[in-house]
Structures are given as C-alpha cells and as structure tokens.
Amino acid sequence: MLYDVCRRFAGFDLSPETVSDRDMSNIYEHLIQRFGEAIAEDAEDFMTPKDIVRLAVSMIFANDEELLNSDEGVVRTIYDPTMGTGGFITDALDMLEEWHKDKKMVAPAVIVPYDQEKEGESWAAGKANLMLRNVSNADKDIYDSIKDMSAHVMYGDTLANDMFEGQTFNYQLSNPPYGKNWVQSSEAVYDEAKLGFKGRFGAGLPSIDDGSMLFLQHVCSKLAPVSEGGGKAGIVLSASPLFTGDAGSGSSNIRRWLFEKDYVDCIVKLGVGLFYRTSINTYLWILNNNKPDDRKGMIQLIDASEKLTPLRKNQGNKRYEISDEQRDWIVSTYIDGHDHGKSVIVPVETFMYRKVTTQCPLRAELAIDPAKINEFMSLKPLQKLSGANALILRNSIINGHFNRVEAHPYEWADAFALKTRKQMVKPEVTQAALAKAIRDIFTVKGSDKPLIRGKKGEYLADPEKKDVENIPWGTSFEDYIASEVLPFAPETWIDETVRDKGPLQDGKVGVVGTNISFNKFFYHYEEPKKTEEIAKEIVELESGLEEFMKEFLI
C-alpha cells in the first residue's frame, strides 16, 4: 500500500516552482481535514487560513519602514509558540519576499523564524517545510540557498517547557487552540506561577478549561524590549478572553495586567465562517509594547465581522474569506485610526470597573413559634446535648410559648442562651452557638421590624441583602450609589472592608474587574417583527402547505 501511494505521488509535479509552500501546506491540511478525525483528537488545531494569516502579518508589519524598505541587511526575528504545520511563519516570509520583489534590493531585511510545537506530526511537517524552503532556489545567493530555516523549530509543550527561555522577538504570530484545557501542562504552569512576575504567569491563571490566556501572557513575555525597538504580536483567540472571569479572577487579572502594561494595541472582530474546523466568533489581538505616543493608554476596536467574501466551494466550516480589498480596509483602519462607525479608539480604563460590595441593615425580631420547636431541637449543634440538657433546653424554649407565637427583641436570644446554659450540667453547646440556633429558626425580617445593632452600636448587615455593584472606572462611588441604588434601597451602604486583592492589588475599596465588550460600541438594535406580521406569515405558510398536500394526495 505504501509503495502504491508513493508511486502515485511520484507522478505529480510537486517541485517548489510548481507548488508553493502554502499550497503544499494546504494539501497536507486537506488530508488532515478529510481524515484527521480518525487520526487524532487535536487534528483540527493544525491550520490557520491564509487570509487570516495575511491579515495578521500585514498588521504587525504595518508602518515598519525599516523592515519593508531598508536595503541595509536588517535582521529581525519572528516567533510562533503554537506553530502547527508552520503556515503563519511561511506566509509571513512569503509576504515579505513579495513586498521586496520589485524593489531591486541588494540587502533587503531578513526575518529569522523561531517556532515551537508540541504535536509531533505537526512539528515534523512544519520543520520539514522550513528545512526545504531554500533548496533549489535559483533567485537566492549561495548562502541563502543552503541556510537551514528550520534551525530554531523546537519540539515541546510551550506552556510547560519554554524552549526559548529568556529570549525575546521582534514579531510574533500565534493561533492557540480554542477552548482546550491545560491539564497536561498544569503541574509546570502552577510551579511557574509561584514565581510571580519572575515567571511568565505572574498576572494570574485562567480556568483550567481554556489555556488561551496563558498563551497571551507567554506571548507578552516574548515581546522584544523597548530598548531594542519593542515587539509586536498578532494572536487569534476566541471570544472568551474578552470577558470571561469575574472581578479578581485569574482571567480578569490577566486583562488588567495587559491594560496596566499597555500591551493591547488593537482587537479586530472577525466574521463567522472563516476557519476550517470551527464556526465560533474569533478575534485578532494585536499586541505592542512600544506604541506611538498618540496610542499610549488606548485600545482600538475594529468590527470587521461583515468583511466576508463567499467562497465558491466550502472548505470544511470555512464558507468565507477576507479578500485583499477587505484586508486593506482593516489594515488602513488600524493604521489611520478611522472612526467610521466600525472602529473606536478608547482609553484602557473604558474596560475596567470596581466590583463594590453593598450592605443593607438587618431589620428583624424573634417570633418563638411552638410549631418550630422540633426543627429547632434537630439543629446539628444541639444534637451534641445530653438527654438531660436537651430536656432543659426544650422546656425553657417551650415555657411561655406553648400555645402562642410570642415576639421578642433580636437581642433576647443572647439573654435566653446565657440563662439556659446556667441551668444545664456541663453544657455541650456554647452561648454563641445556642443564640445563633435560636436566630436561625425564629428570626422574622421585615421593613417594619426594628434595626439591629452590634455590641459597638453599629448597624448589623442583613446577609441576605448583601449585593455587589460594578461601578465604571473613575465614577464616584457616592454619585453612583445615590443615583443607581439608593432610590430602590435607601438604607444601603458600601462595605469598605471588601478591598482589592491579588497580584496587582491597590488595597482600595472594591475589587478591580475588566471586561472588553464590542456590543457596547457596535451593537445596533433591530426591532423584531410585529406580531401581526408573524401571524400573517404563519397563516400563509399553513395555507401553502395545505395546497401542496392536496396536490400531492389527489
């Protein structure tokens, strides 16, 4: 069978002059797409479509005049920590060659690729792709045609074992697997997280179910320092890194760290149906640690979800592509900062808030109901009482409440507990536990009940009315509570004991949270059809179906 397969492939002209690197990669991915499910669970993780790659490359190379136009032999590095079969890197190299082709340069800029991949088959294909890249290339000088472009393609788990530890890069491109757990890498990740910001994961750890934000932190750790010109990266992610995680969670803290470091330059919302094996919403993040002055502290959002060109024939789940004109529109929008209804540039604080805890005073009294005596005696703390002490307690609580419900002040529970314990022989329950048991069963709350104060005269909070408010960054707490809370709960106050904590904490009231919302800027409400129109359509459909059935049966 192997001989027959080789014989058939030998009949095809697969020379580099006939089949480009990308075309050969497409052939390989087509085979994976057709038969991958029978080979490996992760077969869908291999490939990023060419149109997405060219968009990402165009955006990270944008405005780099030295790279695009220098004829002085500039050398730059590019890195993909999730290489797959190498499509991102080879397409980036191809695009640079295309831009240099007609400029008749003697020493155009050169990019040296660095990659890492943990799936053995993908790593082998990607390494072979780069290894053979310059073979028989008559357009190159003798050095270029023998140099090994695959020298820095490493095999290993990027999250668990960074094969380029301590190195940084001018450019990065990555398409991490969507929604894949990081269980296999967890031991090494947890160990590195203990190092704090001396390691790659100091800002926090996301949910074990999705490692996307671990790759985000990893990519940031690989940005070339500003002293060396800085670094840019394009990383394709699902929607979850935009908003997953409550204030103070690992995911929220990672976004907060990205904002505080001012790494996020631009996020592009891509259309659905652009990828081979998924139809979920995807986003292209552009990271940059050396933004121009007018972009510092700002993030650009571009809604390119409608920039879609239908394919003549679907390729798996890929039904659309981004055309050259559409790509140019996105890139120019990024470069020029156009505000045409599909792009905004806003301060990073726009996506930050403080989660403030609010409390309301406890209004309550005790209503000793004889019908609840058995429920009271069955509470776990009271199960420890000896038979004699249990009888003393039962008689004490029944006394005076045998045939009627009697109201007592909330504080009565403490006095009753103290008095009853004195009647017991070696009581097995503390006064506090006994008082709590009384309140747990016999407390009645209501707006007409008296306010309850603590030992120091402070109002006690009603735990059932504890709430939180997400207050936008920079908004006065007092003004927000006055307008948004007090009209509905006039006795509410802010719990100042709940303060910001974690690796980035500032110790102030309220926990810092982050959330990036495209709908806030680009959602347009579409009024639903009127009920009369829907009813009319239903009647027409039923009428048409009835006529069809008559023609079919008669």
N, C-alpha and C positions, 0 to 999 in steps of 0.2 A: 504493500500500500504506500509506504514512504517513497519507494522508487517511482511508483506511478505518479505521485504528487510532484516529486522533483522533476520528473520528465516533462510533465505538463507545464510547470512554471518555467522550465528552461526554454520553452517555446515562445515565451513572451519577451519583448524587449523592455527590460526594466532598468536600462542604463540611466545614470544621472542626467544625461542630456534629454532623455525622453520622459522620465518620471522624476519630478522634483521631490525634495524631502517631505514636503507637506502632502503631496499626492501619495507617496509611499506610506506615510503615516495614516492617511485616510483609508488606504487599502487594509492596513493592519487593523484599524479601529472598526472597519466594516465587518471584518471577520469576527472580531470580538463582539460586536453588536449582534451579529447573527447567531453566534454560538456561545457567547460568553456566559449566559445563564447556566449552561451545563458545565462550565469550567470552574467558575469561581463566583462567590457571593459578591465580591467587590469589582466585578468586571466593568460595571457602569462608571467607575471612578476614573477611567483612564484618560478621557479626552476632553479638551476644550475646543469648541468650534472655531474655525479660522477667523470668522468675522468678529467674534468676541475678542480673540487674541489680538487682532489688528487694532481694534478699538483701544484695548488696554495699553498696547505698545505705543500707539500714537499719543495717548495722554501722558504717559510717563516720559516720553521723549520730547514732548511739546516744549517749545521755547529754548531747547538746549542747542544753541547756535554752535558751540564748540564741537559737540558730537556730530551734528548734521553737516556742518560746513568747514570744519577745520581740516587743513591739509598738512598737519604737523605731527602725524603719527600718534594722536591721543589714544591712550588705552583706558578703557572703562571695564567694569565688572558687572555682570548680571547674574542673578541667583533665583532659582526656583526650588523652594523647600518641599514641594509636592509635585515632582517632575512628571509623573505618569510616563508616557512614552516620549516626552520632550517637545510636544507641539508648541508650547509657549516660547521656549528658547529658540527653536529653529525658525519659527516665524519671525521672531524679533530680529534674528540675524539676517533673514531674508529681506525684511523691510529696510534695514539699514543699508544693505547692498543695493536695493532698488533706489533709495534716495541718493546714494553716492554714484550710481551707474553713469549718469550723463554729465557728471561734473568734472570728469577727466582729472582726477586727483592722483597725486604721486604717493602720498602717505595719508589716506583717509583714516578716520577714527576706527579703532578696532575694539570689539567687545569680547571679553573672555568669559565664557559661561561656567557657572557653578551650579550643581544640582544635587538633590538628594531624593531618593525614592525607596519606600520600604517593601513594595510588592516586587518580588524577584523577576517575574516575566516582564513587567513594565520597565523596570530598571534596565534589564538586558537590552530590550528593544530601543529604549532611549539612548543608552550608551553607544550601541552599535550605530544608531543614526548619526550621532555626532562624530563617532570614530571615523566613519566613512565619508564624512561631509566634504572633505577637500580632495579626496582621491580622484585622480584623472581630471583635475580642474585646470584646464589649459590657461584660463584667464589669470591665475594666481602665479606669483613668483615661486621659485623652488622651495623657499622656506614655508610659505603659506600652504603649498600643496602637500607637504609632508607632516605638518604640525598636527598633533592629536588634540582635537577639540573636546574629546571626552575625558581628558586627564583629570578633571575635577568633578566627575559624575560619581557620587558616592551611594553606596547601598546601605540603608539602615533607616530606622524609625526616627524621624526628625524630632518628634516630641520627647522621646525617651533618650535619644543619643544624638546630640547635635554634632555632626561630623565636621563642622566649620566653627567650632567654638572659638570665640574671641575675634573672629573675622567679621568685617562689615563690607557692604557692597553699594555701588553707585545706583543700581537699579534692581528691582525685584518684581517677579511676576508669580502669582500663585492662584490655584483653584483648588482649595482644600475640599475634601469630601463633605457633602452636606449632611448634617444631622447624624453623623457617625459618632458613636461613643468612643471614649478614650480609655476604656478599661484596660486594654493591653499595655498602655503606656503609663497607667496610673501610679504605679509604685515609684517610678523615676520622676514623674511630674510632681508628686507630693513631696518627694525629697528635695527637689529643686525649689519648690515653692517655699520651703522652710528657710531658704537663703534670703528671702525678701527680694529687694531690688538689686541684690548682688547676682541674682539669677534672672531667668527670662520671665518668670511668672509672679513677680512681686505684687502686681496690682490685684491679683485675686484669681480664683479658679471658677470656671463656669460649671454648669450642670454636667455630670458625668455622661449624660446622653448626647452631648454635642461638643466636639472639640474645636469648633470654628474659631472661638475667641482665644484659644490657646495659640493657634496659628497667627492670629492678629498680633498678639504680644511677641511671638517669636519673630515675625517679620519686622516689627518695630525695633527689636534688639539688634537687627542686622542692617539698619539704615546707617550709611556712612556718616561719620560725624560732620558737623557744620564746618569745622576747621579744614576738612578735606572736600568741601563743596556740598556736603549734605547728601541725602539719599532719597529716592522716590520709589514708591511701590504701587503696583496695581494688584488687588486681591479680589476675587469673585466670591461672594458669600450669599447665603440665603437671607431671608428677612429677619430671622431670629436675632442676630447680633445687634439689630437696630433697637430692639425694645425688650428683649427677654430679661427677666430678673427684676425683683422689687428693689427699692432703695436699700443700700447696704449690702446687697447680694454681690457675689463674685462678678457676675456679668455687668451689673450696674457700675461697680467699682472699676472694672476694666475700661468701660467707656469714659468714666470720669477721669481716669489716668490719661487716656488718649486726648481728652479735651485739655487737661491741665498741661500736658506736654506739647499741645498744639500740633499733633501729628496728622489729624484728619483734614485733608485739603478739599476733597470733593467726593460725593457719593452720587452715583448715577443709577437710577431705577431703570432696569432693562425690561423689555416686554416678555410676555409668557410665550413659550413655544420656540425658544432659541437654542435649547440644548437637546442633545441626543436622547438622554435617558431620564429626563425629568421635565415636568411642566410647572414647577413651583416658581414663585417670584424670585428673581435674582437681582443682585445689586453689585456694581463695581465700585469698590472703595479705592480712592487714590490717596495715598499717604505721603507726606512730605515734611521733613524736619527742618527745611530751610525755605520757608515760604517767602515770597516777596513782601515788602513792608505793608502794602495795602491789603494783603490777605492774612496777615498775622492775627490770630484770635478769631478768625472767621472760618465758616464751613459753607461750601457751596453744595446745594442740592439741585440735581438736574433730573427732571422727569422725562425720560426717553422711552417710556413704556409703549408709546404709539409709533415709534420709529421701527417699523417692521415691513419687510418685503416678502410676500409669499413665495415659497419655493415651488417649482414646477412639480416636484415629487417629494413627499415627506421622507425624511431620513430618521427613522425611529420616531421619537417625540418632537423632533425638530421640524417645525412647519414653516418657520420664517427665518430670515437672515437680516442682518443690518447691512444695507447697501453702502457703497462708497460715499454717495451723497449724504446719506443719513449719518454715517460715521463722521464726515466732515462737519456736519451741523453740530454734533455733540462736542467734538473737539474745539470748534470755534467758540461754542457757547462756554466751554471751560476756560479757554484762553482769554476771551474778551469779557467774560462775566456778564453776558447779555441777560437782561431781565425782560423776557417776552412772554411771561405767563407760565413758562415751563422751567424757570431757573430762579433760584434765590440765593443770595449770599448773606448769611446772618451770623451774629456773634455766637460763640460756642455756648454761652450762658443760656441761649434760647432753649437748649435741650437739657437744662438742669433745673432741679427743683429741690425743695426740702420737705421731707415727709415729717410733718409735725404731729405729735400725739396730743389729743384734746381729751379733757375730762369734764364730767358733769357731777354736781354734788349729789350725795346719797340722801334721798328723802324716804324715810321708812319708819315703821314701828313694828312691834311684835304682836301677833294675834295668836294666842295659845288656843289651838283647836283640838278638842279631845279626839276628833276623828283621825288626827295625825300622830297620836301618841305612839302607836305601834311602829310607824315609819321612823319616828324619832329614835326609838329604842333599838332599831335594827341598824343604825349607822355604825360603820366599822369601828370608830374609836370607842364606842360604847360596848362593843362586843367583848372588850377585854375585862369588863367589870365582873366581879364575883357575883354569885347569886344574891347575896345579902345586899351588896352595894347597888345592884341593879334594881332591887325592890325598893330601896330607899329613894333612888332617883325617880322611879315610876310614881311612887306615892307622892313625892314632892311636886312633880310636874302636874299630876292629876289634881292635887289639892287646890280647890278653888276654881277648877276649870272642868269639873266633871260633866256638867250638863250644858255648859255655855262657852262661847268663844269670848275670851277676855283680852282686851288690848293693853299692852304695856309699852313703856318707852323702850327704845332700842338698847339703852344702857342697862335695862333690867336684867339682861342675860348675864352680865358680869356679876351683879349682886346675887342673883339666883345661884350661879355656879359656885361662888365663894361660900354661900350659906350651905348649900347641899353637900359640898365636899367635906365640910366640917362634921357633918352627920355620918359620913362614911368611915369605915375602918380600913386603914391603909388604901385609900382610893387609888385606883389604877388609871385614872384619867386626870389630866391637868385642868386647871381652871380655864385656861385659854381654849383648850380643845372642847371642853364642855360648853363654854359660851358660844363657840363657833357652831357647834352642833345645833344648839337652840336656834341660832340665827339662820342656819341653812334651811331649817324646816319651817320655822314660824314667821319669818320676815315677810311683811307686806309692804310693797312700794307704791308710790303714787305722788302726783304733783301736789296733792293736798296734805301729804304727810310732812312732819317736821324735818328740818335739816339736821343732819347728824354731824357732830363734831368729834375730833380726836382728843387725845389726852392733853395736847398743847393748844387746844382751842381752834385748830384748823378744820376746815370742812373736809369730810371724808368723801372720796370719789366713789361713784357707783360703777363697779367693774363692768356692768352690762352696758353702760353708756360710753365706755371708752371708744374713741374713734381716732382716725387719722385724716389729715388734710395735706394734699400735695400742693404746696404753695410755690408758685413760679419764682425762679431765682431773682433776687433783687426786690421782690414785693414785700412791703411792710407786713409783718405778721399781724399787727394790731388792725391795720386797714382791711386786710383780707378777712380776718375773723369777724370784724364789725359788719362787713357787707355780705359775706357768704355764709356765716354760721349763726351769729347772734340773733338775726331775725327769726330763725327757726328753733334755736335752743339758747335762750337768753342767759342761762346760767353757766355756759361753757367757759372753760379757761384752758390755757396752754400748759401742758405738763413739761416744765422746764428741766425735769430730771432725765428726760429722754434726749440724749445728745448724740452728735455724730461720732461714730467709732469705726475702727478698721485701719488698714494700712495707710490711708490717706486722710484720716480724721482731722478735723479742725477743732473739735471739742465744743462746738457751738450747738445751740438748741436746734433739734431737728436733724434727721439723718439725710445726707445728700443722696439724691437719686438722679438718674439720667434716662432719657428716652428720646429717640430720634423718630419723628413722625412726618412722613411725606404727606399724609392726608391733611395735616394742618395747613399746608401751603397749596396743595394741588387738587384737593377733593372738590368736585362740583356736584351739587345736589341735583338729581334728576327726579322730577316729580313723577310718581307712579301713575299708571293709567287709572282713569276714573272707573268706579265700579260699574257704571252703565256701559262703558266701552267693553270691559271684560265680559259682562253678561251677554252683550250682543255677539261677541266673538264666539262664546261658548255655544249659543243658540245656532249660529251659522255652521259651526263645526258639527254639531249634532245633526243638523238638517242635511249637511253634505254626506255624513256617514250613513244616514238613513237612506238617501237616494242611491248611494253606492251599493248598499246591501240589497236593495230592491233589484238593481241591475244584475247583481251577481247571482241572486237566487231565482229570479224569474226568467 
